[in-house]
């Protein structure tokens, strides 16, 4: 199955209509983010950045001069540079996915998700925690990859053909996987803030892992102890050729 996963992987599903911050104002959070004196820890800067992300879109009561001053405080800081470096790692992982799609070849969903998961694994967890877009992202992608494994296996067996309507799917395993994917997607389609969605999806993922017999680390809770998501899902030969430019 060659399906376009780039939209889901490019964090569009994580975006939300921003809400006003419940705490500090724009200038305060911008000063914390941009501070280079060592007064604030990275965790404190990360919290300020989360506040800033929550208030984007509700800045009309600030003048253009104030918004520019706040941006000047933030944008050239070492904190923002760290976030840009992380984003470049993720963008580099997404690039071959987009290239495969643009070439008309496409890429299996499990391959695309594996590239994303590997990129997240290459970034220290403490750095990932600073960026709201990445909070809980790996856990979600691991679950989604397991579900797409089922769909790809059922399609290969001739039991399932991709289509837009879940109700038309007659194969029980494929339909269950699609329904679980919809449960996850429905969380991100709400108008709640990004941080709220991140919390909302946790019990959904936990329920799906329980139904699939998987623990939080990606191990199967029954069967072979060596059965791990990381071990059982690697890049297909087709994807390896794409990555190698062949």
Secondary structure, 3 states (H helix, E strand, C coil): CCCCCHHHHCCHHHCCCCCCCCCCCHHHHHHHHHCCCCCCCHHHHHHHHHHHHHHCCCCCCCCHHHHHHHHHHHHCCHHHHHHHHHHHHHHHHHHHHHHHHHCCCCCCHHHHHHHHHHHHHCCCHHHHCCCHHHCCHHHHHHHHHHHHHHHHHHHHCCCCCCCCCHHHCCCHHHHHHHHHHHHHHHHHCCCCCHHHHHHHHHHHHHHHHHHHCECCCCEECCCCCCCEHHHHCCCCHHHHHHHCCC
